[in-house]
C-alpha cells in the first residue's frame, strides 16, 4: 500500500472510520443513487466499505495491496466481494455495475496516466446510466505532512471534468468542500 506508517495508522483508526461515516461519505454521496451493484475502488482498510455494505445490496471492493485485501476479506468477505486487483485493470465484466465509487484514494495513484486508466476502467464496468462518484483530498500543509515518504498525486479539480469526459463520461461535476477544501466528483456513463 503506498502509505507511510503514520498514514496507515490514521487510515486504519476508529477515528478515521467515524470521520468517513459522519462527514466524508454523506457529503460525497449527497443526492446520488448508487443502485444495486456497486464497485468501490481502493477501499484501503475498509472505513468506506463499513458504511457502503449497509447502503447497497451488492458491493465489490477492488484493493491493490494483497495484505490489505486479505484483511478486508477476513473482516468483510461475508458481506462484500473482495478482489485483490488493480483498479486500472479490474477483472470485472463490461457494463455490469450501477456505480463505481472511490474515496480519498486517487491521490495515492502515482501518475495522472494511471488515474486516467482508472477512470476508463470505471467507465468500462458501468452500465449505461451508471454513476462514477467519490471524493479526494486537495493539497494542504497537513496533507503534505501526512504523506512524507509515500505517494501523493492530488487531482486538479479544474481539470477533472475534462479528464472524465475523455474517459467517456458525461455531466461531470466537481465541488470543493467549503470548510475542508476536499473535493467530490460525480459523472455518468451515457
C-alpha positions in Angstrom: 0.0 0.0 0.0 1.5 3.4 -1.0 1.3 4.9 2.5 3.9 5.5 5.3 3.3 4.1 8.8 1.7 7.2 10.3 -0.7 7.4 7.4 -1.5 3.7 7.7 -2.3 4.1 11.4 -4.6 7.0 10.7 -6.5 5.2 7.9 -7.0 2.1 10.0 -8.2 4.0 13.1 -11.7 4.2 14.5 -11.3 8.0 14.4 -10.9 7.9 10.6 -13.8 5.4 10.3 -16.1 7.8 12.2 -14.9 10.8 10.0 -15.8 8.8 6.9 -19.2 7.7 8.3 -20.2 11.1 9.7 -18.6 13.6 7.3 -16.9 12.3 4.1 -19.4 9.8 2.7 -22.6 11.8 3.4 -21.1 14.8 1.6 -19.5 12.8 -1.2 -22.7 10.8 -1.9 -25.3 13.6 -1.4 -28.1 13.2 -3.9 -26.7 10.2 -5.5 -28.5 6.9 -6.1 -25.9 4.1 -6.2 -28.2 1.4 -7.4 -27.9 -2.4 -6.8 -24.4 -3.4 -7.9 -21.6 -1.1 -6.7 -17.8 -1.3 -7.0 -15.6 0.5 -4.5 -12.0 1.1 -5.8 -9.2 1.5 -3.3 -11.0 0.6 -0.1 -7.8 0.5 1.9 -8.5 -0.5 5.5 -12.3 -0.5 4.9 -13.6 2.7 6.5 -15.8 3.4 3.5 -16.7 -0.2 3.0 -18.1 -0.4 6.5 -20.7 2.2 5.5 -21.3 1.1 2.0 -22.2 -2.5 2.9 -25.3 -1.2 4.7 -26.2 1.2 1.8 -26.2 -1.1 -1.2 -27.5 -4.6 -2.0 -24.2 -5.8 -3.6 -20.7 -4.4 -3.1 -17.5 -5.4 -4.7 -14.3 -3.9 -3.3 -11.1 -3.7 -5.5 -7.9 -3.4 -3.4 -4.4 -3.3 -5.0 -2.5 -4.3 -1.9 -2.6 -8.0 -1.2 -2.2 -7.9 2.6 -4.9 -5.3 2.9 -7.2 -7.3 0.6 -6.7 -10.3 2.8 -7.7 -8.2 5.9 -10.8 -7.0 4.1 -11.7 -10.5 3.1 -11.3 -11.7 6.7 -13.4 -8.8 8.1 -15.9 -8.2 5.4 -15.9 -11.1 3.0 -19.2 -12.4 4.3 -20.9 -9.1 3.3 -18.9 -7.9 0.2 -16.9 -9.4 -2.6 -13.2 -8.5 -2.1 -10.9 -8.6 -5.0 -7.1 -8.2 -4.9 -6.7 -6.3 -8.1 -5.6 -3.1 -9.7 -8.4 -0.6 -10.3 -6.7 0.3 -13.6 -7.2 -3.3 -14.8 -10.3 -4.7 -13.0 -11.2 -8.3 -13.5 -14.8 -7.4 -13.8 -17.3 -7.7 -16.7 -18.2 -4.8 -19.0 -21.3 -2.8 -18.3 -22.3 -4.8 -15.2 -22.4 -2.2 -12.4 -24.7 0.6 -11.4 -22.0 2.6 -9.6 -18.3 2.8 -9.1 -17.0 4.8 -6.2 -13.6 5.8 -4.8 -13.0 7.9 -1.7 -9.7 9.6 -0.6 -7.8 7.2 -2.8 -7.0 8.9 -6.1 -4.1 10.9 -4.6 -2.4 7.5 -3.8 -2.2 6.7 -7.6 1.3 7.8 -8.6 0.6 9.3 -12.0 -2.1 11.1 -13.9 -1.9 8.4 -16.6 -2.8 5.7 -14.1 -5.6 7.8 -12.7 -6.9 8.2 -16.2 -6.7 4.4 -16.7 -8.8 4.0 -13.5 -11.4 6.5 -14.9 -11.5 4.4 -18.2 -12.0 1.2 -16.2 -14.7 2.7 -14.1 -16.5 3.7 -17.4 -16.0 0.2 -18.9 -17.6 -1.7 -16.0 -20.5 0.7 -15.6 -23.9 0.1 -17.1 -25.3 2.9 -19.3 -26.7 5.5 -16.9 -24.3 4.3 -14.1 -22.6 6.8 -11.9 -18.9 7.3 -11.0 -18.6 9.2 -7.8 -16.2 9.9 -4.9 -14.1 12.3 -3.1 -10.4 13.1 -2.6 -8.1 15.4 -0.7 -6.6 18.6 -2.0 -3.1 20.0 -1.4 -2.5 21.4 2.1 0.3 21.6 4.7 -1.4 18.8 6.7 -1.7 16.5 3.7 2.0 17.1 2.8 3.0 16.2 6.4 0.9 13.1 6.4 2.4 11.9 3.1 6.1 12.3 3.9 7.8 9.3 2.1 4.7 8.0 0.4 2.7 8.6 -2.7 0.7 11.8 -3.1 -0.6 12.9 -6.5 -3.6 15.1 -5.9 -6.2 15.6 -8.7 -6.6 19.1 -10.1 -10.4 19.8 -9.6 -10.4 22.3 -12.5 -9.1 19.6 -15.0 -11.0 16.6 -13.7 -14.2 17.2 -15.8 -12.1 17.2 -19.0 -10.3 14.0 -17.9 -13.6 12.3 -17.1 -15.1 13.4 -20.4 -12.0 11.9 -22.2 -12.8 8.6 -20.4 -16.3 8.7 -21.9 -18.3 10.2 -19.0 -20.9 12.9 -19.4 -22.2 15.5 -16.9 -19.1 15.6 -14.8 -19.4 17.8 -11.7 -16.7 18.7 -9.2 -17.3 20.6 -6.0 -14.8 21.7 -3.3 -16.0 21.4 0.3 -16.2 25.0 1.7 -14.6 24.0 5.1 -12.2 21.2 4.5 -11.2 22.0 0.9 -11.7 18.4 0.0 -13.1 17.6 -3.5 -16.1 15.5 -4.5 -16.8 14.4 -8.1 -19.6 12.6 -10.0 -20.2 11.7 -13.6 -22.4 9.4 -15.6 -22.0 6.8 -18.3 -24.3 7.9 -21.2 
